[in-house]
Amino acid sequence: MWAVVLITHFKFLMGFNILSASEGTKIIMNILAPSILSADFTILGEQIKKTKEAGAKYLHFDVMDGIFVPSISFGLPVLKSIRKASDQVYDVHLMIEEPIRYIEEFAEAGADIITFHIEAASDSREVIDKIRSCGKKAGIAIKPKTPVEAIKPYLEHVDMILVMTVEPGFGGQKYIEYCTDKIRETRALITEAGLSVNVEIDGGVTTENIRVPLDAGANVIVAGSAVFCGDINSNVQKLMSQM
């Protein structure tokens, strides 16, 4: 079984955050993924550059359709237009019904990782295969009330599991405490299977609680308000200093 070692402040290489080490060990980096859902869209390109300059390796892109979740956010034209603003890893989170309909388009628009919700797909394996066929990394997400067991059949086929720590659809929500156990359970499943899959969490992260999901086994942390409300450079650095 692979040993999973969580480390911080490791050099980011080629957009991958799982690196091979000696004697069959997998080293998993902790990564901050600022969510542009909380950004100021009048100066979006400028703010994206600030997150990169401060050291954020990923950029989280929340797509909401008003059907799977109550809100409508942004889509393909925005992703395509901001792709040139940064060479960060673009982490696209699809909160849309039947996501397979748009996988090719989001891949072409500049997504590096495409994550979809298991609750929104008629055939999750088909969606994963479609993402792979487009040459992108695949992620699968679960809502707070969806049991972790639901993702077990797909563990060997994805690069990342996203455990929502708020109800999807709105920014600025409070972290749901019981989701910490779900993070721990997800990491245990991955470790038991001998895999090196990233565990991402999204929702309610602050400088005060960021260690909670990290200590439970998450290694990719999405943060919106905690990054974009106030001094972006300072906020990113404060968050990353605790990772």
C-alpha positions in Angstrom: 0.0 0.0 0.0 1.2 3.4 -0.8 2.1 5.6 2.1 0.5 9.0 2.0 2.6 11.8 3.3 1.2 15.3 3.7 3.9 18.0 3.3 3.9 21.8 2.9 5.8 24.4 1.0 7.0 21.9 -1.6 8.0 23.1 -5.1 5.1 23.0 -7.5 6.0 21.0 -10.6 4.3 20.9 -14.0 0.8 21.5 -12.6 0.8 18.2 -10.7 0.5 18.1 -6.9 1.2 14.4 -6.5 4.9 13.6 -6.8 6.7 10.3 -6.7 9.2 9.7 -4.0 11.6 6.8 -3.2 10.5 3.4 -2.0 6.9 3.6 -3.4 6.0 6.7 -1.3 3.7 9.3 -2.7 4.1 12.8 -1.6 1.0 14.9 -1.6 1.3 18.6 -1.5 -1.1 21.0 0.2 -2.5 23.4 -2.4 -4.6 26.6 -2.0 -7.2 27.2 -4.7 -8.7 30.7 -4.6 -12.3 30.7 -5.8 -13.0 33.6 -8.2 -16.7 33.4 -7.1 -15.7 36.0 -4.5 -13.6 38.1 -6.8 -14.3 41.6 -8.1 -15.2 41.0 -11.7 -14.5 44.6 -12.7 -10.8 43.9 -12.1 -10.8 40.1 -12.3 -7.7 39.7 -14.4 -5.7 41.9 -11.9 -7.0 39.9 -8.9 -6.1 36.6 -10.5 -2.6 37.8 -11.1 -2.4 38.8 -7.4 -3.3 35.3 -6.3 -0.5 33.9 -8.4 2.0 36.4 -7.2 1.2 35.5 -3.7 1.9 31.8 -4.3 -1.5 30.2 -5.1 -1.0 27.3 -7.5 -4.6 26.6 -8.4 -7.5 28.8 -9.4 -11.0 27.5 -8.6 -13.8 28.2 -11.1 -17.4 27.6 -9.9 -19.9 27.0 -12.6 -23.6 27.1 -11.5 -26.6 26.5 -13.7 -29.5 27.6 -11.6 -30.9 24.0 -11.8 -28.6 21.7 -9.9 -28.0 24.7 -7.5 -30.2 27.7 -7.0 -27.7 30.3 -8.2 -26.3 31.1 -11.7 -22.7 32.1 -11.8 -20.6 32.1 -15.0 -19.6 29.8 -17.8 -17.5 29.2 -20.9 -17.0 32.8 -22.1 -15.6 33.9 -18.7 -13.3 30.9 -18.5 -12.0 31.3 -22.0 -11.4 35.1 -21.5 -9.4 34.7 -18.2 -7.4 31.7 -19.3 -4.7 34.1 -20.6 -4.6 35.9 -17.3 -2.5 33.3 -15.6 -0.7 29.9 -16.1 -2.1 28.6 -12.8 -3.9 25.3 -12.7 -7.5 26.0 -13.6 -9.7 23.9 -11.3 -13.2 23.9 -12.8 -16.1 22.8 -10.5 -19.2 22.0 -12.5 -22.4 22.4 -10.4 -24.6 21.7 -13.3 -27.2 19.0 -14.3 -25.9 16.3 -16.7 -22.3 17.7 -16.9 -21.3 15.4 -19.8 -23.0 17.9 -22.1 -20.3 20.5 -21.6 -17.1 18.6 -20.9 -15.5 19.1 -24.3 -16.4 22.8 -24.2 -14.9 23.4 -20.8 -11.8 21.4 -21.8 -11.3 23.6 -24.9 -11.9 26.8 -22.9 -9.0 26.1 -20.7 -9.9 23.8 -17.8 -7.0 21.7 -16.4 -9.1 19.8 -13.9 -12.8 19.2 -14.4 -14.9 18.2 -11.3 -18.5 17.2 -11.5 -21.1 16.2 -8.9 -22.0 12.6 -8.6 -25.6 13.7 -7.7 -25.9 15.5 -11.1 -24.8 12.8 -13.5 -26.8 9.9 -14.8 -23.6 8.0 -15.5 -20.6 9.1 -13.5 -18.2 6.7 -15.2 -19.2 8.1 -18.6 -18.4 11.6 -17.4 -15.1 10.6 -16.0 -14.2 8.8 -19.3 -15.2 11.9 -21.2 -13.0 14.1 -19.1 -10.1 11.7 -19.6 -10.6 11.6 -23.4 -10.2 15.4 -23.5 -6.8 15.0 -21.8 -7.9 16.6 -18.5 -7.7 15.5 -14.9 -11.0 14.2 -13.5 -12.6 15.0 -10.2 -15.9 13.9 -8.6 -17.7 15.9 -5.9 -20.2 15.1 -3.2 -22.6 17.3 -1.3 -22.5 17.4 2.5 -25.4 15.0 2.9 -24.2 12.5 0.2 -22.5 9.5 1.8 -18.8 9.0 1.1 -19.6 5.4 0.1 -21.1 6.8 -3.1 -17.7 7.6 -4.5 -16.1 4.3 -3.8 -16.7 2.7 -7.2 -14.9 5.7 -8.9 -11.8 6.0 -6.7 -9.4 4.3 -9.1 -10.7 6.4 -12.0 -10.3 10.0 -10.7 -7.5 12.3 -9.7 -9.5 14.2 -7.1 -12.4 13.9 -4.7 -14.2 17.1 -3.7 -16.0 17.0 -0.4 -18.3 20.0 -0.2 -18.1 21.6 3.3 -21.1 23.9 2.6 -24.2 23.3 0.6 -23.2 24.1 -3.0 -24.7 27.2 -4.7 -23.6 30.2 -2.6 -20.4 31.7 -1.4 -19.7 33.0 2.1 -21.3 30.2 4.0 -20.1 28.8 7.3 -18.1 25.5 7.4 -20.3 22.5 8.2 -18.6 20.7 11.1 -19.8 17.2 10.4 -18.1 17.3 7.0 -14.8 16.9 8.8 -15.7 13.3 9.5 -16.5 12.9 5.8 -13.1 14.3 4.8 -11.4 11.8 7.2 -13.5 8.9 5.8 -12.7 9.9 2.2 -8.9 10.0 3.0 -9.2 6.6 4.7 -10.9 5.0 1.7 -8.2 6.4 -0.6 -5.4 5.1 1.7 -7.0 1.7 2.1 -7.2 1.4 -1.6 -3.5 2.2 -2.0 -4.2 5.2 -4.1 -2.9 8.8 -4.3 -6.0 10.8 -5.0 -6.3 14.4 -4.0 -9.0 15.4 -1.5 -10.3 18.9 -2.1 -12.7 20.7 0.2 -14.8 23.7 -0.7 -16.7 26.0 1.6 -16.4 28.1 4.8 -12.6 28.1 5.0 -10.9 30.9 7.0 -7.5 31.5 8.5 -9.0 30.3 11.8 -10.2 26.9 10.7 -8.1 25.9 7.7 -6.1 23.4 9.8 -9.4 21.4 10.5 -9.8 20.0 7.0 -6.1 19.6 6.4 -5.7 17.6 9.6 -8.6 15.4 8.5 -6.9 14.5 5.3 -7.7 17.2 2.7 -4.8 18.6 0.7 -6.5 21.0 -1.8 -8.3 23.9 -0.1 -10.7 26.1 -1.9 -11.1 29.6 -0.4 -13.2 32.5 -1.7 -14.1 35.2 0.7 -11.0 34.4 2.8 -8.8 35.3 -0.2 -10.7 38.1 -2.1 -12.1 40.1 0.8 -9.4 42.5 1.7 -5.7 42.4 0.8 -5.4 39.4 -1.6 -1.6 39.0 -1.2 -1.8 39.1 2.5 -4.8 36.8 2.7 -3.1 34.1 0.4 0.1 34.2 2.4 -1.7 33.9 5.7 -3.7 30.9 4.5 -0.7 29.2 3.0 1.4 29.8 6.1 -0.9 27.4 7.9 -0.8 24.7 5.2 
